[in-house]
Amino acid sequence: MRITVLTVGKIKEKFYTKAIEEYAKRLSRYCKLEIIEVADEKTPDGVSEASARKIKEKEGERLLSHVRESMYVIALAIEGKMRSSEDLSEHLAALWLYGDSHIVFVIGGSLGLSDPVLKRADERLSFSKMTFPHQLMRVILLEQIYRSFKIQAGEPYHK
């Protein structure tokens, strides 16, 4: 099974990089993980709504260029469905069981995801009503995917 984390922007802080590397290493025994970063657009302070839409559209085009028809796409969005760790684990297991062997999680930039990306998504997932930096969200997402595998395997990580 394959998992791709498709994200806008690069990780700048070493502590995030180290955490991502650790979870990627842990996940390597459960799945083939790929992290794809696309360039983010410069977002000036006080950006207008029209400019923000254009920025999201450019980032969205870059994201969608990596999405194939056969992929099951989960967009991380504040308005998405919230799941418990157990529910996410069961949901991912069901997706794999029914043939979705390549799952793509999409994390937007500082302004979020464009409408075309959200429309392409097979579902939207929310981790909270709060906003998180996209670099931190990558760490949180990888930890929850790892937790999902541990739950499925009945291994003693999840409590």
Stockholm file with secondary structure:
# STOCKHOLM 1.0

chainA/1-159         MRITVLTVGKIKEKFYTKAIEEYAKRLSRYCKLEIIEVADEKTPDGVSEASARKIKEKEGERLLSHVRESMYVIALAIEGKMRSSEDLSEHLAALWLYGDSHIVFVIGGSLGLSDPVLKRADERLSFSKMTFPHQLMRVILLEQIYRSFKIQAGEPYHK
#=GR chainA/1-159 SS CEEEEEEESCCCCHHHHHHHHHHHHHHTTTCEEEEEEECCCCCCTTCCHHHHHHHHHHHHHHHHTTCCTTSEEEEEEEEEEECCHHHHHHHHHHHHHTTCCEEEEEECBTTBCCHHHHHHCSEEEESCSSCCCHHHHHHHHHHHHHHHHHHHHTCTTCC
#=GC SS_cons         CEEEEEEESCCCCHHHHHHHHHHHHHHTTTCEEEEEEECCCCCCTTCCHHHHHHHHHHHHHHHHTTCCTTSEEEEEEEEEEECCHHHHHHHHHHHHHTTCCEEEEEECBTTBCCHHHHHHCSEEEESCSSCCCHHHHHHHHHHHHHHHHHHHHTCTTCC
//
